[in-house]
């Protein structure tokens, strides 16, 4: 039975860490406000947030086809903004949208394990802050933070060993951003399950996510059914077939030398995560998702838009915590127990 002093300490820790989480969410609110209102108007960000303000027909007719599958993000985000052209109100809506999703991520960290949440809270904030660097293009989109939240939820659903929550997270998250389809991979690494069960859960999750994706494509009259991005002579592109983006652009971006280089994406945690050794099935699981995600980004996106890597923040931080911090805490607890035993003799 926990001692009274331990219970008081746990409650104070929760209050203290919660206060820090709220403070960082407020700071992120103002960062997003300034980022969305500073300088020339970013028409892409405005189009994305305003895309659903006049209903589904306008959305289907005016929204870029590669962004239409993110229907849940765009539809909900339109509730936070007004189509009146007021830049201040637009900035407030964008800031509130992003800060609320970050606060939900922090709440998940606190719910999972309050003692270990502070590293994840500060780590996530630091990773996000790198997305505001100048090379990262001045875009801020409705689907960036929901994707981060659902990947947070995915990592914890796996650790909590709740298969239905994993499936639901992937399915609902796919409507916010299609990268959640990758979550179906986690079932293949549940080593305590027989292979037949792993394949059944993975294939079912993948099928349902693709079915939802196709349904959204049909609903929004997307000409590229099932596919989000597109191909061109320059390679797979994220833009309109004219802008030079894709594998060759990204390889050149990696080859060049500049201060805020892609090696520092997510505050350097992404590269460290990819280089960490794989010690067990959990490591192989997250590393597989990370490699698939990075490979897809190299093919279909612009790696200088660092916000596209938000989804990998939770698994990167958890892997770093597991490899460098958890072992240290275990040793400290062992020493503490040893001292108590020797002192009592």
C-alpha positions, 0 to 999 in steps of 0.5 A, a space after each residue: 500500500 502506497 505511503 501517504 507521503 508518496 501519494 501527496 508527492 504523486 499528486 503534486 507531481 501531476 499538478 506541477 507537470 500539468 501546469 508546465 504542459 499548460 504553459 507550453 501549450 500557451 507558448 505554442 499558441 502564440 508561436 502559431 499565431 505569429 507564424 500564421 500572421 507574420 509576413 505575406 499571406 500564405 495562401 496555401 495555409 489559408 486555403 486549407 483552413 478555410 476549405 470547408 467553411 462553405 460546405 462539402 461542395 466548395 471543398 470538393 471543387 476548390 481543395 487541392 486533390 492531394 489534400 482532400 483525403 484529410 477531410 476530418 482535419 479540414 472540416 473540424 479546423 474550419 470551425 476554428 476560423 471565419 471566412 471574413 478575411 480578418 487576419 487576426 481572427 484567422 491567426 487566433 483560430 489557427 493558434 487555438 487549433 494547434 495549441 489544443 491538439 498539443 495540450 491533448 498530446 500532453 494529457 496523454 503523456 500525463 495519463 500514460 506515466 506521470 513520472 516519465 511524462 516531463 521528458 516527453 512534454 519538453 521533448 515534444 515542444 522542442 521537436 515542434 519548435 524546430 518546425 518554425 525554422 526558416 528553411 521549413 517553408 511558412 506553411 501551417 496546415 490543419 492536419 499536422 497536429 491531429 496527426 501528431 496526436 493520433 500517433 501519440 495515441 497509437 504508441 500508448 494504445 500499443 503499450 497498453 495492449 488494447 488491440 481495438 484501441 489501436 484499430 480505432 486510432 488508425 481508422 479514425 486517424 486516417 480521416 485526419 491524415 492518411 499516414 495513420 494507415 502505417 499503424 496497421 504494421 504494429 500488429 505484425 510485431 505482437 510476438 506473444 500472438 500467433 502469426 495467424 492472429 497478427 496477420 488477421 488484425 494487421 490486414 483487417 486494420 489496413 483494409 478498413 483504413 483503405 476503405 475509409 480513404 477510398 470512401 473519402 476520395 469518392 465523397 470529395 470527387 478526388 480523381 486519384 482514388 486511393 492515392 494522395 500524392 502524384 507522380 511526374 517525370 521529376 519523381 513522385 511529387 507533393 505539388 502540382 506536377 510543375 513544382 520541382 519536388 520529390 526524390 531528386 529534390 530531397 536528395 539534393 537537400 540532404 547533400 547541401 550544407 546549411 545550418 538548419 539541415 534536415 539531419 536536425 529534423 524534430 530537434 535531432 531526435 529523428 536521426 537518433 531514433 533511426 540510428 538506435 540499435 534494435 533490441 527487441 520486437 518493440 524497437 523493430 516495430 517502431 523502426 519499421 514504421 519510421 523507415 516506411 514513413 521517411 521513405 514515403 516522405 522522401 518520395 512524396 513530400 518536401 523534407 525541408 517542410 519539417 512539420 511533415 515529420 511531426 508524426 514520428 515525434 512520439 516514437 522517437 522520444 519513447 525510443 530515446 527514453 527507453 534506451 538512455 533514461 529508463 536503464 538509468 532509472 532502473 539502476 538508480 532504483 536498484 542502488 536505492 534499494 541496496 542502500 535501504 537493505 544495507 542500512 537496515 542491517 
